[in-house]
Amino acid sequence: QAVKSRLSKFDSTGTGKTDEEIETAIRQVIDKALVTEKVIDVFDAAGIKKPDISILSEEFLLEVQNMEHKNIALEVLRKLLDDEIKSRMKKNLVQSRTLMEMLENSIKQYHNKILTAAEVIDELIKLSREIHQMDKEPREMGLSDPEYAFYSAIADNASALEVMGKDKLRELAVVIYQKVKENASIDWNIKESVKAKLKVIVKRTLRQYGYPPDMQKLATETVLKQAEMIAEELAG
């Protein structure tokens, strides 16, 4: 109720506050409520049902889209997406980095008054739906989540996709995953010898599969970063 009371104040007129100050205040209320697990108060105050945060269901997205107070809807959706993307960072480095860039770019356009709150909400809803679609791709490609993470690492390159094609990159990702798994250790991130060995193995494998030479260094670095993030799983 305290959150609802504070949010209701933002509807009043004659406060003397600018739109930016009001939006900052809304953001602080929402961030504090979500951090302290009072999520339901925020959504009650916004006039929507409590969503399944981990899924961002279509029903919830439509509710947000139809909310009367767009600035509140925007902040709720921004916070949920930010948390969702950060939770994926370890699982898939490249994919989560791409999603975060998309989120930050949309919010930046709003702050620069290029897009309205309603337009940014539409952009963030598209982003949410894109996350749903991305989640289907590993199964559709017949890859496990770790294999798909390495696929993302080597497919994050337009020239590689053009030269090699999706199927060959998929095959390469499976091979790289197996080679990294075979040579990883639980403390490999602090052992330079293990890192050096993996680097040689990855570079050699990329070369054997005809990966574009000018992009091999970047792809190797990305693969090693992804491997480091899931080192415990690889060594398990």
N, C-alpha and C positions, 0 to 999 in steps of 0.2 A: 504493500500500500504506500510505503514511503516513496518508492520509485515511481509509482503511478502519480502520486501527488506532485512530485518534482517535475515529471514529464508534462503534466497538465498545465503547468505554469508557462510552458513554451507556446501555448495557444493564445495566451493573453496578449492584448495589444497595449501599446503605450508604455512598454517596459523601458524604452530608451536604449535597448540593446540592438546592435547590428545583426544582420543575418549570420555573419561569421561567428559572432560571439554566442548566439543562440545555438548554432550547430556544434560549436566546441563544447558547450555545456551539455548538450544532448549526448555527444560522444562520450563525455566523462561519466555521465549517469549510466549509459549502456555498458561501457567497458567495466565499470565498477560492479555493476549488477551481474555481468557474465562471469567475471573473475570470482565473485563471491557466491556463485551458483544460485543466484536469484533470477535465473533466466525467465521463469514463468511470470514474474512481476513485470518484466520489461515487455513481454509479449502481450500480457493482459492490458498494460497501459497503452500499447500500440493498437489494441483492438483486434489481435489475431491469436489463433491457437498456438500453443507451444509446439514448435516443430521438432522433427527428428533431426537434430543438428548434423549428425554424421552423414545423413543422406541428402538433405535439402530436397525434399520430395516435391513433385510437380504441384501437388495441392498447396504446399506452403509457398512455393514460388508465385503461384497465382494470387494467393492472399496478399503477399507483399506487393505485388504489382498493382493490386487494386486498393491498397491502403490510401486513406485520405491524406495523411501527413507524410509526404514524400521524404522529407529530411530524416524523419525517424526511421522510415522503412529503409532508406539508404544506409544509415549507420548500423542498423541491425544486420542487414545483408552483408555489408562490408566486414563486420566483425566475424560473422560466422564463416565467410569465405576465407578470411585471413587465417583463422584457426584451422580450418579444414586443410588448406594448402600447406601450412607449416607442419601439420601432422603427417603429411606425405613426403616431407623433405628427405627423410632417411630412406624411405622405400624406393623413391625414384627421383634422383637429383635433377635431371634435365627436365623432366615433365613438371615437377613442382616449381622449378625456377621459371619456366615458361609461363605457367599459370600465375605466379606471383607478379611477373612483369605485366601481364595483361590486367590484373587487378589494379596494380599501382598506376598504370597508364590511364585507366578509366577514372580513377579517383583524382588523378592529376588534372585531367580535362575538366572535371567538375570544379575543382578548386580554382582553375584558371578561367572559369565561366565560359568554357567552350561548349559544355553540355549542361543541361538542366538536371536536377535531381531525378526527375522522371526518366530522362534519357539514359542516365547512368544506371538506374535500376534495371532498365531494359538490357543494358550491356552486361550487367552482373548476372542477370538471369540467363543470358546466353552463355556466359562463362560457366555457370552452374550446370547447365545442360551439356556443355562441352566436357565437363568433368565426368558426368555420367557416361558419355560416349567413350571417353578415354578408358574408363574402367572396364568396358566391354572388350577393348581391343586385344589384351593379352589372351583371353579365351578364344577369341575369333582367330588369332594367329597360332593357337596351339602352344603358347608359351606360358611358363610359370611366371610369377611376379618378378623374381630375381632375374630371370632370363630377359624379360621385357624391359627391366631397368637398364640392362646392358644394350639391348636393342635401341632404346631411346638415346643412350650415350653415343652410339656410332651412327644413328640415323639422323642426328641433329646437324645435318649437313646436306644441303640441297644437291651439291655436286655428287656426293656419294650415292644418294638415292637415284639420281639420274643415270649415273654410270653403272651401278651395280644392280639396282632394282630392289624392291622390298623383299622378295623371296631369298635372294642371296644374302642380304643384310640380316635377315632372320636366321639363316643358317650360320652365319658368322657370329651372331650374338650367342647362339647356343654353344658354339665351340669356345668362344671367349669365356663364357660363364663357367664351363667345365674346367678349362685350363686355370682360371683364376681360383676356382674352388679347390683344385688339386694342389695348388701351390701357396694358398693362403694359410696363415696361422693366426690364432686369436690375438696375438700381440704384434702382428705384422706392422701395424702403424707406427711402432717405435723401433722397428728393426730395419735399418737402411738396406741391409743385405737382401731381405725379403722383398722390399720395394723395388730394388734394382733388378732382381731376378724377374719379378712380375712385369716390370716395364719392358724388358727385353722380350719376354714371351708374347706380350700383347702386340708390340711393334712387329714382331716376326709374323704373327698370325694375321694382322691387318695386311701386311705386305703380300703374304701368300694368297689371300683372297682378292687381291687387286684393289684394295682400298686406295682412293686418290692420294698419291704421295704427299702433296702439299697440305693435306689435312690429317695426316697420320699422327703428327706430334700432338695436336689438339685432341684428337680422338683418344689417344693413349692416356693423356692427362685426365680426361673426363672419365674414362673407364676406371682408372686407378682411384679417382675421388669417389666414384660410386662403390667400388670394392671396399674402400676404407670405411664407408658409412654402414656397410652391412658385414663388416669383418667377422663379428661374432657368429652370425648366421652361416657365413661361408665356411668357417672353421669348425662349426658344430657337427 
